[in-house]
């Protein structure tokens, strides 16, 4: 009689213990099944970068930033000089500073390795779409660093 109660109690306790442990087993992609994860983290899920596109006139002096909060998209566009023909337009991956609640994005230039370059001032127009998941950033800092530096800080409402 006492043996049945003991076995029932041990079985119940083991079931609870195993269920608690299984909730923390990593999945195939290395994430955890832990139900205690918060939904309050802003994550950059993608960046699309295009060059030689039409941009509005106000985006030719310094980067222009706009957004569509419902879609989780931030748009950065502008025009900057990359210098001689030996350079090509490039960008750094967008980063998010959780402490400042600020997204940072920078376009720049990369040398193509050529020894002889035609000395022309190439102006590059660009448009970037940065997709975020989670709470929307409070601000975006967009920087153009070609042959000069232009920075725009857009505070969102």
C-alpha positions as CSV (number, residue, x, y, z in Angstrom):
1,X,0.0,0.0,0.0
2,X,2.7,2.4,1.0
3,X,4.8,1.2,-1.9
4,X,2.1,2.3,-4.4
5,X,2.0,5.8,-2.9
6,X,5.8,6.1,-3.0
7,X,6.0,5.0,-6.6
8,X,3.1,7.3,-7.7
9,X,4.9,10.3,-5.9
10,X,8.3,9.4,-7.5
11,X,6.7,9.0,-11.0
12,X,4.9,12.4,-10.7
13,X,8.0,14.1,-9.5
14,X,10.1,12.7,-12.3
15,X,7.5,13.8,-14.9
16,X,7.7,17.4,-13.7
17,X,11.5,17.3,-13.6
18,X,11.8,16.0,-17.1
19,X,9.3,18.4,-18.5
20,X,11.2,21.3,-16.9
21,X,14.5,20.1,-18.4
22,X,13.1,19.5,-21.9
23,X,11.9,23.1,-22.1
24,X,15.6,24.3,-22.1
25,X,16.9,21.9,-24.8
26,X,18.5,23.7,-27.7
27,X,16.8,23.3,-31.1
28,X,18.6,22.5,-34.3
29,X,19.3,26.2,-35.0
30,X,20.9,26.6,-31.5
31,X,18.1,28.5,-29.9
32,X,16.4,27.4,-26.7
33,X,12.8,26.3,-26.2
34,X,12.8,28.2,-23.0
35,X,9.4,29.9,-22.5
36,X,11.0,32.6,-20.4
37,X,12.4,34.5,-23.5
38,X,11.2,38.0,-23.7
39,X,9.6,39.6,-26.8
40,X,11.2,43.0,-25.9
41,X,14.4,42.5,-28.0
42,X,14.9,44.5,-31.3
43,X,16.5,42.3,-33.9
44,X,17.7,43.3,-37.4
45,X,16.3,40.6,-39.7
46,X,17.5,41.9,-43.1
47,X,19.1,44.6,-45.2
48,X,18.5,45.3,-48.9
49,X,21.0,47.7,-50.5
50,X,20.6,49.1,-54.1
51,X,22.7,51.6,-55.9
52,X,22.1,53.8,-59.0
53,X,18.5,54.4,-58.0
54,X,16.4,57.6,-58.2
55,X,16.4,59.5,-54.9
56,X,14.5,62.6,-53.9
57,X,16.3,65.9,-54.1
58,X,16.4,66.3,-50.2
59,X,18.4,63.1,-50.0
60,X,21.3,64.4,-52.1
61,X,23.0,66.5,-49.4
62,X,22.8,64.1,-46.5
63,X,21.2,60.7,-45.9
64,X,17.4,60.7,-45.8
65,X,15.7,58.4,-43.3
66,X,12.0,57.3,-43.3
67,X,10.2,54.3,-41.9
68,X,7.0,52.2,-42.0
69,X,6.5,51.0,-38.4
70,X,3.8,48.5,-39.2
71,X,6.0,46.7,-41.7
72,X,9.1,46.9,-39.5
73,X,11.0,48.7,-42.2
74,X,13.5,51.6,-42.1
75,X,14.5,53.3,-45.3
76,X,17.8,55.1,-45.8
77,X,18.6,56.8,-49.1
78,X,21.0,59.4,-50.5
79,X,23.9,60.2,-52.7
80,X,27.6,60.3,-51.9
81,X,30.9,60.5,-53.6
82,X,33.1,57.4,-53.8
83,X,36.0,59.2,-55.6
84,X,37.9,57.6,-58.4
85,X,36.9,54.7,-60.6
86,X,38.8,52.3,-58.4
87,X,36.2,52.4,-55.7
88,X,32.8,50.8,-55.5
89,X,29.9,51.5,-53.2
90,X,29.4,49.3,-50.2
91,X,27.7,49.3,-46.8
92,X,28.3,48.0,-43.3
93,X,25.7,45.7,-41.7
94,X,23.2,47.7,-39.7
95,X,23.7,47.4,-36.0
96,X,21.4,48.1,-33.1
97,X,22.5,49.7,-29.8
98,X,20.0,48.4,-27.2
99,X,21.1,50.8,-24.5
100,X,20.6,53.9,-26.8
101,X,17.7,52.2,-28.6
102,X,19.3,53.4,-31.8
103,X,19.9,51.7,-35.2
104,X,23.1,52.6,-37.0
105,X,23.7,52.2,-40.7
106,X,26.8,53.3,-42.8
107,X,27.5,53.4,-46.5
108,X,31.1,53.7,-47.6
109,X,33.4,52.8,-50.4
110,X,35.8,49.9,-51.0
111,X,38.9,49.8,-53.3
112,X,38.6,47.3,-56.1
113,X,42.3,46.5,-56.1
114,X,43.2,48.3,-59.3
115,X,46.6,50.0,-59.6
116,X,45.6,52.6,-62.2
117,X,42.4,54.5,-61.6
118,X,40.6,57.1,-63.7
119,X,40.4,60.3,-61.6
120,X,36.7,61.1,-61.8
121,X,34.4,61.9,-59.0
122,X,31.7,59.2,-58.9
123,X,28.5,60.1,-57.3
124,X,26.5,57.1,-56.1
125,X,22.8,57.1,-55.3
126,X,21.6,54.4,-53.0
127,X,18.6,53.1,-51.2
128,X,18.7,50.7,-48.2
129,X,15.7,48.9,-46.6
130,X,16.5,47.6,-43.1
131,X,13.9,45.2,-41.6
132,X,13.6,44.9,-37.8
133,X,11.6,42.6,-35.6
134,X,10.5,43.6,-32.1
135,X,10.2,47.0,-30.7
136,X,10.9,49.8,-33.2
137,X,14.2,51.8,-32.6
138,X,13.8,55.2,-31.0
139,X,16.3,56.7,-33.5
140,X,18.4,55.9,-36.7
141,X,21.9,57.2,-37.3
142,X,22.7,57.0,-41.0
143,X,26.3,57.9,-42.1
144,X,27.8,58.3,-45.6
145,X,31.5,57.9,-45.6
146,X,32.8,58.2,-49.1
147,X,35.3,61.0,-49.8
148,X,33.6,63.0,-47.1
149,X,31.3,62.4,-44.1
150,X,27.6,63.2,-43.8
151,X,25.5,61.9,-40.9
152,X,21.8,62.1,-40.3
153,X,20.2,61.3,-36.9
154,X,16.4,60.7,-37.2
155,X,14.5,60.6,-33.9
156,X,11.2,58.6,-34.3
157,X,8.0,59.6,-32.5
